[in-house]
Amino acid sequence: MDYKIVQLGLTPGKNANTVGDIFIAEPDTTKESLAGRIFVLIEVESKRSEGVKIINFLLDNINYNYYQNEKIYLRERINALKVEYIFEAALAKVNKNFLDYLKSEKINLPISALNITVGLIYKNELYFSGCGKNRALLIYRAPDTSRSGAKKMPAEKDPASVRKEYSLSDISEQTGNGELKPDGPAIQTKLFSNVISGKIPKNGFFVFTNETLPEYISGAQLTRIITTLPPLSAVEQLKNTLSKINSYVSFWGIIIKNTQFEKAEETKQQSSSKDSVVDLSRTEERTENLLAPSGIINIKKPLSYIGSLLPGSDKAMSGIGGAMIKDKIFVKKKSVAKKLNLILKNFFTYALNFLFFAAKWLSSRGSIKKTVSGLGLKLKNSTEFLSLPGLTLNKRNKALLIVAVVFLVFFIVNLSFMKAKKNRQAELENYENLSAMIEQKQNQAEANLLYSNEEGAKKLFDEISGLMGSLPQATEEQKSRFADFTEKYNLQLEKIRRITRIDEPEEVADFKNLTSSADPANIILSANNGKIYAADSGQRSIYILEIADRLVTTVTDLEEPMEELLLPAQAAERVYYLNKTNIIELDLKTEELSPLNIDLDANNNYMGADTYNERLYLLDNKNGQIIRYAKNGRAFSSAYSWLQENTDLSAAVDLSIDGHVYVLKNNGEVIKFLRGQTVEFALEAVDPPIEQASKIFVSPKNNYIYILDPKSQRLIVYDKTGQFQAQYTSKTFTDLRDFAVDETSQEVYLLSGAKVLKIKIGQENE
């Protein structure tokens, strides 16, 4: 890859009058070598969410139509297939698909409101097309500015005069790729009508920007920053400069630098340095041969012949020297081959000379038997495997063989180490690419959320989740970075899930302060007298909480046997509690308890209760029925099976009535009934899904349905059409049992264990 490409994006957030984005493709190595790299700069002159939808559609469509073209893979076999033709075909498809998309989505946005540049960089070739007001600027070295008639803005000269003068040329003006004139003869109906192609000049730059960037920074200043600093540093410098100039306008840009000739110059300097010392190297080699002790094995000569056969050696490369100079992409391969050749020469030289000296020393002492004997004792265990039948090596040769094996093992270990190092470098590169893609998609998701494009954000979250699943977490730094990505992912996810996280709900009362054995199961809110009533079957009492002054008292009836105070159902100024064999009535005016007779079937399993028009409704999930009772004096009349059709209520846990009867199942499903028959109704799916719903409350006055999900520690709000509105959660919701809604003050009281907590609601009403 003989170029560097970086992007610049600076937006004022919600104050922006336009929506924009930059996309730079990240294909794998094989695909990039065949098809190059796509980049897109797009800005839509609209504040509406359609702008974000259009951007997402175009980015996905451009990327898919180009890289998924089957002709790309045929280029290896058919030389006539050029990337330029494939690029043009992809843009033609995008033109058609975009018009179809506008019609299907019924988006009334003129193409003149779109400013888009799509480019392809393949090796040192550049192809681009676009429409609108985006700018294409070429920065190049031009010692003689009189040779061209193009509009040029010379850069300010460097004070030290160490670099050549650069010129800037506006390609978009010369090619007619600039702004669409309002008085043009015809209305544009296509995004892309022509493709501009060419090569990036030696040490030159291509800069693609939106309309505003060149208006706020001069050509000379832009040229000086880009040509003086590395691309990434230039982007940061431009951001700092532009942010000080204007904080209400968006700035977008892509900088492409040709680095091919930088590598060529660097290689040329290295080659000239090598030539300057070649004579010195030869003299050194001759001197070494003259001064070498007699008997020394000069291994360099045979190894130099073997090394000459290796790819990358001087002799092997001499035949293709001209090609290597022309194609500098092989410079890195040549350097690696030379290093490997040098390592092999040094290793075998030292190894063979060591063996020679060892043999010479043993023979010169005249005590071969004694030395070998001592060595045999020390290496007895390690040499037993050499004493095999048919093996005729003597002890000295065995010792030498062991030394050779040790060196061989050392060599293999070093090769393994080099391979492991290469793998680690590849893993690190893959990690950085994954991290960059995650960061880019999180920024795109943030933009989608900003413009209320939830569908686009959801797709991006799915992609982010998949990428994060592949992100390594081997080191502490990687774990920390993964934690940062996860935190940002969860925060963004909570926005689309409409989660309101309450850190410290207000504690209204703790009934354990009244009695340590307090264990209330349910609560009822009486808005008329500003009190909450909490029933405790274990204590056979009802705790009365005065909300204003937080005073708690108790009411009980020692004369009446109260075994249970379950399933409270409120009717005007009375509350009915289900006892085992009867109903316990609480008069909210006198705050006295009294029993009411009722015909309860012992075979039924009552799960929920509510009242409507002075009638009591009990949910029997065992028999799949809703039993209705009418009050008659101090008793309830005989049971009436209200449902007129068979319905599976085995998983039902509660019901609530506002004229319609709503039955809640433990999985969050709600069945709606009218006059004993089901009515078509369904709740919108909520994320995360409801795990274990326990209570439903349907407001008789307002348009909301409230569902309690204790396992997920949350309260979920829908409207009566079934559309999801909001959800409220807190780490303190550890033992949710019941809740009561005060819709006048937009407050909810939740019973968590023995505590009553209060939270504010209202996001769903905004």
C-alpha positions, 0 to 999 in steps of 0.5 A: 500500500503506497498511500496513507488515507486519513479522515477529518470530521468536526461537527457542532452536534445538535446545532448542525444544519447538515448531516454528514459522514465519512466512510473508508472501507477496510477490505481484507488484504486479498480483496484490497490487492484486487479491488483497492479501497473505497472511500465516501464523503457525504453531507446532506443539507437536512436536519431531519432523520431522513438525512441519516437514513439516506447516508446509511443507505448510500454507504451500505449500497456503495460498499456492497455493489462494489466489493460484492461484484463477482468480476473482482475475483475474475481479475486474477484471470482476465487482465482486461477487467479493470477496477475502473470498469467495475467502479463505474458499474457499481456507481450506475447501480447506486444511481438506480437503487437510490432513486428507487429508495427515495420512492419506496420510503416516500422521501421528498429530498432533492438530489441538489441537497446531497453533496457526495464524493465517492472514490476508489484508490487502487495502488497509485491510481485514483478514481472518483465521482460525485455531485453537489458542492464537495471540493477535490483539491490537489496539492503537488510540488510545482517548481515551475508554475508557469507550465499549467494554466490551472488555478494554483495557490502557492504555499507559503515558503518554509522559513528554513527553505528545506522543502520544495514549494507546493501548489494547490489546484481545485480539481472540482472547478476544472472538471465541473464537479462543483456546485450545481448551479441553481439556474442550470438548464435541467434538474439533476436526476443522477448522483454520479454521471462521470468518473475522474481518474488519474495518478497522485503525483510524486509526494503529492496529496489529494484532499476531498472536503465539504464546501465549508472547509476551504472557506474557513481556512486559506489555501496557503494555510491548508497546504502548509499544514498538510505538507509539513505534518504527517497526515494524522498530525495534520488532521489534529492541527486542522481540527484545532484550527477550525474549532477555534474559528467556528463551532456552528458549522460542520467540517468534513475531509479526507486526505490521501498522501502518495508515499510510494516515492518516499519509500523509493528515495529512502531505498536509494539512500540506503543503496548509495550508502551500501555502495560507498562501503563495498570496497571496505567490506571486501578489504576486511574480508581479505584481511580476515582470510590472511589473519585466520589461524591455520585449520580454521574452517572458512564456512562463508564461501560454501554458505555464500553459494547457498545463500546466493540461491536464496530469494533476496540475496545479492546474486539472486537479486542482480538479475532482476535489479532493474525490476526491483528499482522500478517496483519498490514494493519489494524493498521490505521483502529484500531486507527480510531475506538479507537478514535471514541469510545473515543469521544463517551464515553466522549460526553455521559459522559459529557452530562448525568452528565450535565443533572444530575447536572442540575436536582439536582440543581433545586430540591435542591433550593426548587424554581423549580416553580420560576426557571422554570417560568423564563426559560419559559419566556426566551425560550418561542418562542423555546418551543411553538412547545412542547405544542402540544395536547397529549404532557404531559411534564412539563416545567422542562422536556421540558427544559431538553429535549431542552438541550438534543436536543442542545447536539444532534445537537452539536453531529450531527454537529461534525459528519458532520464536520468529514465527511467534513474533510474526503472528503477534504482529499480525494479531496486533494489526488485526486488533487495531483494525477491529478497534477502529471499526468498532469506534467508527460504528459507535460514532455512526450509531451515535449520529443515528440516535441523535437524529432518531433513526432507531432502525439504523442504530439497531443494525449498527448495534448488531454489527458492533456486538459481533465485532466486540465478540471477536475482540481479544482480551489477552492483556490488561490494556486490551481488557481496559479498552474492551471495558471502554467499548462495552461501557459506551455500547451499553450507554448507547443501547440504553438510549435506544431501549429508552431506559431511565436508570435511577441511581438513588430512588427516594426512600419514603418509608421502611416498615422494618423501622416499625417492626423488624418482622415486617414483610408486606406483600402489596400496596394500595395508593389512596390519592384522596387522603394521601396515604399508602396501605401495605398489607402484611399477611404474616403480621395480620396487619395493614401498615398505613403510611402518610406520605406527606409527613412519612408517619407509619401506623398499623391497623388490625382486627384481633377479633376477625381471623385474617390468615391472608391479605392478598390480591388487593382490589380498590373500589372507590373508598374501599379495598378488598383483600382475598382471605382464604375463605372470605374477603377482608374489606378495608374502609379507607374513610374509617380505616376499619377492617371487616369480613365479607362473605363470598363463595370461593371454590377451593379448587381454583387458583386465584392470581389477580383481582380488580373491580369495575362498576362495583363488581369484583373480578378474580383471575383463575389461571388453573381453570382458564377463567375470570370469575365475576362477583356482584356485591350484595350488602355485606356479601358477594353473590354467587360466582359467574364465569365471565369468559365466553371462550376457551383461552389458555391462562395457565401462565397468567399472573394478574389482571387490570380493568379499564372497561377492557380486561387486560390479563398479564402472562409471566412472559410479558404477553397481554391478552385483551378481552371485551364482553368475555371475548378476546380482542386483537391486541399485542405489546411491542417487543421490548429490549431486553425481553421481559423475564418474569412479569408479576403485575399489570396496571392499566390507567382508567383515566390516562393512556398508559399500561404499566408492567412490573418485571421484578427479575429484571429490576424494572417498571415498563410503560406502554401506551394502550395501543401496545407501543413501548414508551419507556422503562425505569430501573435501579440497582436498588430494585432488589426485591420488587413486589408491587407498585402504585401509580400517582398519575396526577403528580407523575410519580410511582411508588414501588414496594421493594422488600419492606421499603417504599421507594418513589420515582418520577416518571414522565418521559413517555408523556413528552 
